[in-house]
Amino acid sequence: MESTRACSFLQFLCIILVLVTFPSMLPTTLASDFSIKEATIQDLQLAFKRNQLTSRQLVEFYLNQIKIQNPVLKGVLEVNPDALAQADRADQERRTKAPGSLSGLHGIPILVKDNTATKDKLNTTAGSFALLGSVVPRDAGVVTKLREVGAIILGKATLSEWSHYRSNEAPNGWSARGGQGKNPYTLDEPCGSSSGSAISVAANLVSVSLGTETDGSILCPSSFNSVVGIKPTVGLTSRAGVVPISPRQDTVGPICRTVSDAAYVLETIAGIDTYDNATFEASKYIPKGGYAQFLKKDGLRGKRLGVVRQFYEFGGDTLLDETFKLHLKTLRQRGAVLVDNLKIDNELIGDQSEEIALNFEFKLSLNAYLKDLVTSPVKSLADVIAFNKKHPKLEKIEYGQDLMLQAEKTNGIGKSEKQALLNMTRSSQNGFEKLMKRNKLDAVVTPFSSFSSILAIGGYPGVNVPAGYEKGVPFGICFGGLKGSEPKLIEIAYSFEQATLIRKPPPLRKLEI
């Protein structure tokens, strides 16, 4: 009898282990036969309209997925205790308001990165215990816009702590509060710093998410986790209320499973915010009618795309090489003109200008952010450094804090800092901008996020689209352009996506018991 019970208990444990480790085996279909897994915003809105789904059911589904998968993946840092109440309100509004009067994001759950302020019961900590208990003065600008259209703030996504500006030694996707985030395809490297935003969308823990980028932090995790990420032109979306690194390079953008979802989110969060002066200048780039109008299957037709090979190499990996060649062929077949073997004059190769600039910008902007908080355990970068030293186990001080220490040594904007800024401006003008204009390009195309630093330094936009899997490891293709070229980039990215339809959810893995 005892052995039978033991066997039954072991079988039970095995079943639980399978369900936790392999989320694809969990039921994802409601009684109405509507499958939430991989559903787009349009799919969800249509299900709402047909009474196949409610926002409450959608939120409950994601909360259950988070409960089951997040102990392993660590993509979600906090769940909003008011999410179900927001869902109920959305369902009530849907019943009482005129059909067609609600936004496409109405009633849709969204995760925001934990460096993005929400004036609610959620914390905003950049993944650090140093900011736990701090009180923000208001919602971040992008969160305000999401709330205005009735989106549901599901919670906070994990990230590389301080958006990976504490230490070069800390692993991508790690933070003291969130632990080590894991790529749902490999249970390995998720890239960062918007790791949790990408992990959660890829694993169907949420419909859509917001990430932030200073240099690669949307494009890289999107590539690694087989999702779509848009890094907008700097200033197109508000950075107000976002724990900063560099006002010159910081940007907030969507991370989603499809280009169409990313376009819908972008057109919601783009626009003027009185708390971010950069949004006034960048608002000239916002097209009348929004970004969804550029979701065209023939969007590649007539586009001139530059192939800049100096920024990437496949290291003898023939599969990656052949896959990228195949994608270039697809771009041509869809009507694009490829201008190959271009070389950008990059005066910053081996230069420390970006590092010099980010150091002083981080200190100045973080101190200003902390000063604006209603209450906070830390009031300055120096306080954060001291907190980490005081709590070595909590903050894993073995990872160091070299980037923070370098930043704290800076003393405003002196001669070397001004020269660094000038170097980057000249490099962008004489390099990327000159390349684009001389060759009359609509965009450049590169594998992975290999072009992210060029786009970051100049404040230019980029879009990552899933491009394949190499031994199960996802990788993306990136389209980048000049400031304000999001309409063209969305046309190109959507047309490529629809021609290839490469993205697939994290696969089942064989379990050996």
N, C-alpha and C positions, 0 to 999 in steps of 0.2 A: 504493500500500500504506500509506504514511504517513498519507494523508488518511483512509483507511478506519479505521485504528487510532485516529486523532484523533476521528473521528466516533463510533466505538464507545465511546471513553473519555468523551466528552461525554454520550452517552446514559446511560452508567453513573452519571456524576455527577448527571445530572438525576433518575434514579431514586432515588438516595440522598437528594437534596434533597427530593424529594416525600415520601419516607418519614419523614424527620426533621421536616419542616414540618407534615405532615398525618398525625398519629398514627392517625386513624380508618381509614387505609388499611392499617395493620398487622394481621396475623392475630391474632385474639383468641380463637379457638376451639381447644380441645384435640382430640386424636384421638378422644376420647370424645364429641365433638359438644357438649360443655359450653362455653358462652361465659362467660368471666370478666368481660368488659367490662360495667359497670353492674350486676354481680351484687350482690345484697344479702347480708347475713350469713345470712339464712335460706336463700337460694339456695346459698351456699357450703357450709353445714352439710349440706344435703340432698345435694349433690354428693359430699361426704365420705362420707356414709352409703351412697350408691349406688356407691361406688368409682369415680366418674367423675373424681375430683380428689383430690390429696394436698396437704398444706400445703407440701411442698417444691415441687411444681409451681406452686402459687399464688405462693410467694415468688420463684421463678425468673421467673415471668411479670412480676411487678412490678419486679424488678431489671432485667429487659430493657427494660421500658417507661421506667424511670428513666434507663437508659443512653442510650436513643434520644431521649427528649423533654426530659430535664432540662437539657441544655446550652442549650436555648432558654428553657424556662419557669422554670428555677431555683426550683423548689418544694421540692426536697430538698437539705439542707445536707450531711448525712452518711448513709451506709448502714451499718447494723450488721454488722460482719464475722461476728457469731455468728448472724445471722438464719437461715441455712440449717440450722445445728445445732439451733436452737430448733424449726424446722419438722420436722426429723427426729424430735426428741423428741416433738412433738405427734402425728406419725403413729404412732409406736410406742405412745404412750398410748392412742390411738384403737383400736388393734388389741387392746390388752390389758385395757382397762377396760370395765365393763358399759355397754351401750347406754343412753343417757339420763343417764348420771352426769356428763357433762362440760358445762361452761358453753357458752353460745351463742357466746362469744368465743374459745373454745378453738381454737387453731390458726389464728386470724385475724391477719393482719399489720396493724399500726397504726403510724402515724407520730406522734411527739410533738413539739411545738414546742420549739425550741432554747433556751428559757428554763426547761425542765422537766428536772430532774436525773434521770440514769440512772447507776447505779453499775455501769458496764460499760466497754467499750472506746470508747464514744461520748463526745464532748465535750459540755459544757453551757456555752454562751458568750453567750447572748442576741444572737448574730450578730456579736459584737465580738472582735477579736484580743486585746483586753485580758484576756479570760478564757480564752484558749486555753492549755491545759495545766493549768488549775485542776482540783482533784480534789474531788468532792463527797463528803460523809460517808456518804450513803445515797441510795437511790432516792427520788424524790418520792413523796408519799403516794399519788397517783393511779396512778403507775407500779407501786408495790407491789401495788395491787389488781388491775391488769391482769396482772401476772405470776402472781398467785395463781390466776387462772382459766385460765391457759395461753395468753394472748394472746402474739403474737410482736411484739417491739419491732423494727420494720423499720428505723428510723433516726430522724433529726431533721429536722423541717421548717424551712425558712427563715422569716424574720420581718422586720418592720421593726426595725432595730437597737435594742436595749434597749426593745423593745416600744413604739417610737416615743416614748421619753422621753429622747432625747439632744438632738434639735433639731427645731424646727418647719419647717426648710428641707429636711430630708432627705426624699426621695420615699417614698411609701407602698410597702412591700414591698422596700425596699433595706436591705442590711446590708453591712458591710465584708467579712465572710467569705462571705456568700451571693450577693452581687451584687444585681442588680435583678430581682426576681420579676415574672413577666408573667401576666396574665389569659389562660387558654388559649382563650377565645372571641374576644378582640380583640388579643392580644399587647400590651396596654396596661395601664392601671391595675388592680391587683388588690385595692386597698384593703389596710388593715392593722389591727392589727399581725400578726394570725394569717394572714398572706398565704399562706405556703407550705402551711399545713394545708389551706386552701381550694383553692388551685391544684392540689395533688396529688390530692385526692379528686375534684375536678371532671374532671381529665384522666385518671382511672383509673390513677394511679401507685401507688395504695394503696386498700385497702378502706375504712378509716375513719381518722380522725385526732383528735388533741386540740389545742384552741386555748386561749388564755387571753384574758380581757377585763378591762380597767379601765374603759374607756368606748368601746364600739363595736367592740372588736377581734375579736370573734367575729361579731357581727351584720352588720357592714359587709362584710368579705370574703366572708361567706356569701351576702349579697345580690349582690355584684359577680360572683361566680363560679358562681352558679346551684346552690348546695348548701344543705343544711339545717344550721343552727347553733343549738345551745341554749346560751344564757347562763344558767347556774343561779343561784338565790338564793345570795348570798354566804355561804360556810360550808357549803353543801350538799356541796361537794366540797373536798377538802383542797388548800390552797395551799402546804403544807410542801414545801420543795425546789424551789420555783418562784422564779426571779429576780423580786423584787417591785417594784411601784410603790406600791401602797396596800393595806395589809391591810383597810382599810375597804371598798374597792371591787373588789379583785382576785378573780377567780373562774376556775375551769377547767371547760371544757365540750367536748362532742363536736362535730365537724364531719364530716358524712356526706352521702351522696347521698339518703338517705330518712329520713323521720321515724322509721320503725321501727328503723333502724340506730342512730339517735341515742338512742332510748329504751333500747335494749339496752346501749349504752356508758354512758349516764348511770346506769343501775341498777347497773352494775359499779363505777363510780368514786365514787359517792355514799357517804357514811358517815363515821363517827368515825375520826379520826386523832389519836393522842396528841400529835403534833407540831404540831397546829393547833387551838388552843382553840375557835375559832369553829365547828368541826364538831360540838362537843358540843351547843350550843344549836340549831344548824340541823338536827340529826338528828331532831328531833321532826317535821320536815316529810316525812320519808321514809315513803312508804306501805308497809304490809305487802304483800308479794307483788310489789314492784318497780314499775317504770314501764311495762313492756310490756303490762300488763293494760289500759292506757288507750288502746291502739291500736284505736279503735272507729270504724268508717266512719260511724256516726251520731252521732259525738261532738259535732257542732255543735247537735244538737237541744236546744232549750231554753236554750242559752247566751245570755247578755246581753253584747253586745259594744259598746263605746264607740268612736265615731269622733271623734278629736280632730284637727281640721284645722289648728289654729294652728301646728303644727310642720312642716308641709310645704307645698310648692306645686310645681306642675308647669311653671311658667314658660312657659305657652302651648303646652306639648307635648300636643296633643290625644290622641295615641295612649296616652300614659301615663295621662292623665285618664280616657279611655274604658275602658282596661283595668282601672283601679282601680274604676270604677263597676260594671263587669261582675263583678269579684270580690265586691264588696259584694252584688250581686244573687245570686251563687252562695251566699254565706253565708246570706242570707235563705231561699233555696230549700231549703237543707239544714237549715232549722229554727231558725236563730239569730235572736234579736231584736236589731236594731241601734238603738242610741241615738245619733243623729247630731248633728253640729254642737255637740259638747261643747267646753267651754273649761276648761283647767286653770289654776288660780291659781298661776302660777310666779313666786315672789318673787325668783328668781335670774337672770331675764333681764337680761343686761348686767352681772351681778354677777361678781366674781372669786373667790368663795368656793372653788369647786372647784380653781381654779389654786393658790390660797394653800395649801389643804390638801394637794394632791398634791405640792407642792414640799417641804414639811417631812416628809411621810410617805415620800417616795421616799428622801430622804437617810437618815432613821433606819432604814428597813427594809432598804435596800440595804447600808448599813454592817453591820447585824446579819447579813445573809445572807453577806457576804464574810468576816466574822469566823468564821462557822461552817464555812467550807470547810477541808478538810484542808491543802491548799496552794493558793496563788493568786498570780499575778504582781502583782495589785493587792489592796490591803487595805481601801480606802475609796473613796468617791465622789471625793474629792480626787485619789486615785491614778489613777482612771479618766480624769479630766479631764487630768491630767498626761501620761498615756500617749497620749491622742489628740493632744496638742500635740507630743509627741516623735516621733510617727509620722504626720505629716500626709498623706503619700501613701497609706499603708496604710489609714488610717481616713477618707480624704477629708475633711480638716478644712475644706474649702471649704463643706461642708454645715453647719458650725458645731456648737455644743453649748450653745446658749442655755438649753435647759431644765435641763441639768445645772448650768450656772453659777448659774442662779436658785435651784436646789435647794441648792447648796453654800452659798449666802449665808444660808440659814435657820439658826436657832439654837434648835432645840427647839420646844416648844409655849408660846408666849406669848399675850398678850391677843388679838392679831389672829387668831392661829391658832384659838384657842378660839371666837372669834366666828364664824369661817368655818364651823367644824364645827356650831355652833349654827344658823347660817343654813340650812345644808343639811338638817339634821334638821327644822327648822320647815317648810321648803319642801316636803319630802317628805310630812310629816303634813298640812299645810294645802292641799297641791296634789294630788298623785297619789292619796294614800290617801283623802282627803276625796271626790275625784271618784269613785273606785271604790265607796266605801261609800254615798255619797248616791244614786248611780244604780243600786246593787245590780248592779254589773258583774262578770262573770267574767274579762274581759280587755278591753284596748284593741286596736285594729287600726290600723296605719299602713303606708304604703308605705315601702320601703327600710329604712334603719336610723335614720330621722329621730327616733325616740323614745328613742334609746340613752342620751342623757345623763340623762334623767329616771330611767330604769331603773338606770343606773350609780350615780348619787348616793345613791339609796335602797337599793341592794343587791337590787333586784327582778329576777325572771327574765324572759327573753324568748326567743322562738323565731322564727327566720327560715325561710321556705319559699319556694322558687322561684316567681315570679309572672309572668314573661314575659321578652320580649326586645325591646328597642327599637333597631331598626337593628342587630341582632346583639349588642347589649350587654345582658347579663342584669340583671334587677332582682328584688328579693324583696318579700315582704309580711311584716310583723312583728306577732306577737301578744305582748303583755306583760301581766303581772299582779302581784298582791301577793306578798309573800314566801311561799314554800311552795306556790305555785299551779301548779307543774309538771304535776301530773296533769291539771288542766283545760286547760292550754296544749297538752299533748300530744294530748288528745282533739280540741281545736279544730284544731290544726295538721295532724294526721293526716287528719281528716275533710276539711279543705280540700284537702290534697294528693291524696287519693284521688278527690275530685270533679273535679279539674282536670288532674292528671298532666302538669304543664307542663315539668318538667325534661327536658332532652335533652343528650346529650354534646356536647362542642365539635365544631362542624361541619367538614365538608370545605371547604377554600378553593380557589378556582380559582388555579392556578399559571400565570403567563405566563412562558414560557421564550424 
